[in-house]
């Protein structure tokens, strides 16, 4: 039976929704109090890993970039072996690790994380994709442990009604939590941190 002291948090969502920005903001805000590592997934590059190395205040040794090839959803679900190896490598390098973020490559709304890879999952969508996004459904929207609706500042420019999005999200998710964010201004970030501390790190 596995014995470990860290929590694996899967972060999924479509390309450009703000997954990397979310992790970068969380790491900057939490790394002084928690031992954090990150695994990123890109199809043919390690661009997200390189961005985090430059911007997140984490040493490069705490970030591993995985190149998934053409099927990013497979690397987090059906065959998560590369990601699991990366997680185990980071945990070996840093035995004090408390939190490991696993960022998926760009996904569609049907992608989910293997339970072997993520203890809890966050799915990120953005208002720029339009008001209809929450009601499109899919496991990412309906079954993730936390849904983040990012880029709320774009609502006026794409004629999106945030209240409609809120009601649609309530209908699709039931009692599962969701948070509206603007990661450029950090709006909503404290709520995300609070959720992580309570439901991932199991703090009171």
LONUFI-741221 format. One record per atom (N, C-alpha, C): x, y, z. Coordinates in steps of 0.05 Angstrom, whole numbers, plus 32768, in hexadecimal, padded with zeros to 4 digits. Example, Ala and Ser with C-alpha at 12.3 -4.5 7.8 and 13.67 -1.06 7.14 Angstrom:
81087F8E809C 80F67FA6809C 81087FBE809C 81017FD3808E 81117FEB808F 81028001809D 
This chain:
80117FE88000 800080008000 801280198000 800A802D7FF0 801A80457FED 801980558007 8031805E800F 803380708026 803F808A801D 803180A08020 803B80BA8017 802E80D08027 803B80E78026 803180FE8035 802881158023 802781108009 802081257FF6 800581207FE9 7FF981367FDF 7FE081347FD1 7FE5813C7FB3 7FD8812C7FA1 7FDB81317F85 7FC2813F7F7B 7FC581577F6F 7FAF81677F66 7FB081697F47 7F9D815D7F3A 7F9C815E7F1D 7F8F81787F14 7F9B81867F01 7F90819F7EF6 7F8C819C7ED8 7F73819B7ED0 7F6C81977EB4 7F5C81AE7EA9 7F5881AD7E8E 7F4881C27E81 7F5281C77E65 7F4181D47E55 7F4981DA7E39 7F6281EB7E37 7F6E81EA7E1F 7F8681FB7E1A 7F7E82197E1E 7F8F82277E2D 7F8B82447E30 7F77824B7E46 7F6D82387E55 7F59823F7E6A 7F66824B7E83 7F7F82467E87 7F8D82517E9E 7F98823D7EB2 7F9D82257EA9 7FA782107EBA 7FC382177EC5 7FD5821E7EB3 7FF082257EBB 7FF0823E7ECD 7FE082527EC5 7FDE826A7ED6 7FD482647EF2 7FC182527EF4 7FB6824B7F0E 7FCC823E7F1F 7FDB822B7F14 7FF0821E7F23 800582327F2B 800D82447F18 802182587F1E 8019826A7F35 800082737F35 7FF682847F4A 7FF582757F65 7FEC825C7F64 7FEA824D7F7D 800582477F88 801882407F77 8033823A7F81 804082537F8D 803D82697F80 804882827F8B 803D82897FA6 802382837FA9 8015828A7FC2 801982767FD8 801F825D7FD1 801F82487FE5 803A823C7FEB 804E82417FDA 806782327FDC 8078823A7FF5 807282508001 808082578019 807782468031 805F823C8030 8054822C8046 8051820E8040 805482078026 805081EB801F 806781E2800C 806E81C9800D 808281BE7FFA 807281B47FE2 807781C17FCB 806781BD7FB3 807881B47F9C 806E81A27F8B 807A819A7F72 8065819B7F5C 806E819B7F43 805B819D7F2D 8064818A7F16 8050817D7F0A 8054816E7EF2 8042817B7EDC 804E81827EC6 803E818E7EB0 803E817B7E98 8029817D7E88 8026816D7E70 8023817F7E58 8034817B7E44 803081897E2A 803281747E14 8026817A7DFE 802581667DE8 804081607DDD 804F81757DD5 806981717DC8 807F81827DD4 807981927DE8 808D81A47DF4 808C81A27E12 809D81B17E1F 809C81B47E3C 809781D17E43 808781DF7E33 808381FC7E35 807882037E51 806381F57E5A 805781FC7E74 806B81F87E8B 807B81E37E8A 808F81DF7E9E 80A481F67E9E 80AC81FE7E86 80BF82147E84 80B3822E7E8F 809A82337E89 808C824B7E93 808C824B7EB2 808582347EBD 808482327EDB 80A082357EE7 80B4822A7EDA 80CF822D7EE4 80D8824B7EE5 80CF825A7ED2 80D682777ED1 80C582887EE3 80AC82807EE8 809982927EF5 808D828A7F0F 809082717F18 808182687F2E 808F82697F49 80A982707F49 80B982707F62 80BF82557F6C 80BB82407F5C 80C382257F62 80DE821F7F55 80F082127F62 810982097F55 810381F67F3E 811381F77F29 810E81E67F12 810D81C87F19 811B81C17F2E 811C81A47F36 8101819A7F40 80F081AD7F47 80D581A57F52 80C081A47F3C 80C881A77F23 80B581A77F0C 80BF81937EF8 80AD81817EEF 80B3816E7EDA 809F81727EC3 80A981767EAB 809881787E93 8096815E7E85 807E81547E7F 807A813B7E71 806F81427E55 807C81367E40 807281397E25 806081217E1F 804781277E1A 803281127E18 802E81077DFC 803881157DE7 8031810D7DCC 801581177DC6 8008810B7DB3 7FEF81157DA8 7FD681117DB8 7FD781027DCE 7FBE80FC7DDD 7FC281047DFB 7FBF811E7E01 7FC581267E1D 7FB2811A7E31 7F9981147E29 7F8681087E3C 7F8E80EC7E44 7F9B80DD7E31 7FA480C27E37 7FB980C27E4D 7FCB80D77E4D 7FE180D87E60 7FD780DD7E7D 7FBF80E67E80 7FB580EB7E9B 7F9F80D77EA3 7F9780C67E90 7F8280B37E97 7F8980967E90 7F87808E7E77 7F8A80727E6F 7FA780687E74 7FBB80787E6E 7FD780707E72 7FE580877E7F 7FE380897E99 7FEE809F7EA9 800A80997EB3 801780847EA7 8030807A7EB2 8046808F7EB2 8048809F7E9D 805D80B47E9C 805980C97EB2 804080D07EB6 803A80E47ECB 803E80D87EE7 803680BF7EEB 803A80B27F05 805880B17F0B 806880AA7EF7 808580A97EFB 809080C47F02 808680D97EF5 808F80F47EFB 808880FC7F18 807080F57F20 806780FB7F3C 807A80ED7F50 807F80D37F4A 809080C37F5D 80AC80CE7F5D 80B680D77F46 80D180E37F45 80D380FC7F56 80BF810D7F55 80BF81267F65 80BD811F7F82 80AD810C7F89 80A981047FA5 80C380F87FB0 80D280EB7F9F 80EC80E07FA7 810180F67FAB 810181097F98 8114811F7F9A 810F81307FB3 80F581347FBA 80EE81467FD0 80DB81377FE3 80E681287FF5 80D581178007 80C281278019 80C78142801B 80B58152802B 809D815C801B 809A81548002 8084815D7FF1 8069815A7FFD 8059816F7FFC 803E816E8007 802881707FF1 802F817D7FDB 801B81827FC6 802981807FAB 801D816F7F9A 8027816D7F7E 801081747F6B 801481897F5B 8001818F7F46 800881807F2D 7FF481747F21 7FF881667F07 7FE781757EF3 7FF381857EE1 7FE581947ECD 7FE381847EB3 7FCA817F7EAA 7FC781707E91 7FCD81827E7A 7FD181767E62 7FD281857E4A 7FB7818F7E43 7FB4819E7E2D 7F9A81A87E26 7F8581927E22 7F6F81947E30 7F5C817E7E30 7F4181887E25 7F3081757E1D 7F14817B7E18 7F0481777E32 7EEB817B7E31 7EDA817A7E49 7ED6815E7E54 7EDE81497E44 7ED9812E7E4D 7EF181227E5D 7F0781317E5F 7F1F81257E6B 7F1C81247E8A 7F27810F7E95 7F28810B7EB2 7F4380FF7EBA 7F4A81027ED3 7F6380F87EDC 7F6080DB7EE7 7F7480CB7EE2 7F7480B17EEF 7F7680B47F0D 7F6780A47F1C 7F6980A67F3A 7F85809F7F44 7F9580917F34 7FB0808B7F3C 7FC280A47F39 7FB980B77F29 7FCA80CF7F24 7FC180E77F35 7FA880EA7F3B 7F9E81017F49 7F8C80F97F60 7F9181047F77 7F7F81007F8E 7F6681127F8C 7F6A812A7F83 7F54813C7F7D 7F59814A7F63 7F4481537F56 7F47815F7F3B 7F3A817A7F3A 7F47818C7F2C 7F3D81A77F26 7F3A81A97F08 7F2481B47EFF 7F2081B87EE2 7F1C81D67EDD 7F2A81E17ECA 7F2A81FE7EC4 7F1E82037EA9 7F0982137EA8 7EFE821E7E8F 7F00823C7E90 7EFB82497E79 7EFD82667E7A 7EE582737E6C 7EDE828A7E76 7EC782997E6C 7ECB82A17E4F 7EE482A37E46 7EE982AA7E2A 7EDE82967E16 7ED9827D7E1F 7ECE82697E0E 7EAF826C7E0B 7EA4827E7E1A 7E8782847E18 7E77827B7E2F 7E6082877E31 7E4D82817E47 7E4482647E48 7E4582577E31 7E3A823C7E2F 7E4C82277E3C 7E64822D7E42 7E7782187E4B 7E6D82067E62 7E6382117E78 7E5A81FF7E8D 7E4581EB7E85 7E3281F47E74 7E1C81E27E6D 7E2381CE7E58 7E3C81D07E4D 7E4581BB7E3A 7E4A81A17E49 7E4E81A27E62 7E52818A7E72 7E6C817C7E6C 7E6D81627E6F 7E8681537E6D 7E91814E7E89 7EA081387E8D 7EAA81327EA7 7EBB81477EB4 7ECA81567EA5 7EDA816C7EB0 7EC981807EBF 7EB281877EB3 7EA0819A7EBF 7E8F818E7ED5 7E8581767ED0 7E71816B7EE3 7E7E815B7EFA 7E9681507EF6 7EA0813D7F0A 7EBA81467F18 7EC7815B7F0E 7EE081647F1B 7ED9816C7F38 7EED81697F4A 7EE881717F66 7EE4818F7F69 7EF1819E7F58 7EED81BB7F58 7EEE81C57F3B 7EDA81D57F34 7ED981E27F19 7EE181FF7F1D 7EF382097F0C 7EFB82257F0D 7EF282317EF2 7EE382477EF4 7EDA82567EDD 7EEB826F7EDD 7EFF82707ECB 7F1482847ECB 7F0E829A7EB6 7F1D82B07EB9 7F1C82C67EA6 7F0182D47EA7 7EF682D87EBF 7EDC82E57EC1 7EDC83017EB6 7EF4830D7EB5 7EF683297EAA 7EEE832A7E8C 7EEF83137E7F 7EE883137E62 7ECA83127E5C 7EBA830F7E71 7E9D830C7E6D 7E9083227E5C 7E96833B7E61 7E8983507E50 7E91834E7E33 7EA983447E2D 7EB383447E12 7EA9832D7E01 7EA083187E0E 7E9483017E00 7E7782FE7E05 7E6B83137E11 7E4E83147E17 7E4682FC7E28 7E5582F67E3C 7E4F82E07E4E 7E4382EB7E68 7E2E82DF7E71 7E2182E67E8A 7E2B82D47EA0 7E3A82DE7EB3 7E4582CD7EC8 7E3082C07ED9 7E1982CD7EDC 7E0482C27EEC 7DF882A97EDE 7DF582AB7EC3 7DEC82947EB4 7E00827D7EB6 7E1A82847EB5 7E2E826F7EB8 7E2D82637ED4 7E2782737EE8 7E2582697F03 7E0E82557F06 7DF7825D7EFB 7DDF824C7EFD 7DE382327EED 7DEF82347ED5 7DF4821C7EC6 7E0882097ED4 7E1C82157EE1 7E2F82057EF0 7E2281F77F08 7E1182057F16 7E0381F97F2C 7DF281E17F22 7DE581E57F0B 7DD581CF7F00 7DE581B77EF8 7DFD81BC7EEC 7E0E81A77EE2 7E1D81987EF8 7E2481A77F0D 7E36819C7F22 7E2881957F3C 7E10819D7F40 7E0281987F59 7E1181A57F70 7E1981967F84 7E2781A17F9B 7E4581A37F98 7E50819A7F82 7E6D819C7F7E 7E7581B97F7B 7E8B81C17F88 7E9281DD7F89 7E9E81E87F6E 7E9A82027F6B 7EA782107F54 7EAE822C7F5D 7EC282387F50 7ECB82527F57 7ED082637F3E 7EC7827C7F3E 7ECD828F7F29 7EE7829C7F2F 7EF9829E7F1B 7F1382AB7F1F 7F1B82BE7F09 7F2C82D17F10 7F3B82E07EFD 7F5882DE7F06 7F6782CC7EFB 7F8282C77F05 7F9682DD7EFF 7F8E82F07EED 7FA083077EE9 7F9F831A7F01 7F88831C7F0D 7F85832E7F25 7F85831F7F3F 7F8683047F3D 7F8682F27F54 7F6A82EF7F61 7F5682FA7F54 7F3B82F77F5E 7F3382DA7F5F 7F2A82D17F76 7F2282B57F7A 7F3882A27F83 7F5182AC7F82 7F68829A7F88 7F6782917FA5 7F5F82A37FB7 7F5E829B7FD4 7F4982857FD8 7F3382867FC9 7F1F82717FCB 7F2A82567FC1 7F3A82577FAC 7F46823E7FA2 7F5982337FB7 7F6982447FC2 7F7C823B7FD7 7F6D82307FEF 7F57823D7FF7 7F478233800D 7F3C82178007 7F3382137FEF 7F2981F97FE7 7F3F81E47FE8 7F5681EB7FDD 7F6D81D87FDE 7F7481D07FFA 7F7581E4800B 7F7E81DE8027 7F6981CC8035 7F5081D1802F 7F3B81C1803D 7F3781A68031 7F3581A48017 7F2D818B800A 7F44817B7FFF 7F5B81877FF9 7F7281787FF0 7F8581738006 7F8D81888015 7FA08184802B 7F92817D8045 7F78817D8045 7F678174805B 7F6D81838075 7F72819E8072 7F7581AF8089 7F5A81B78093 7F5881BD80AD 7F3F81C680B8 7F3A81E380B2 
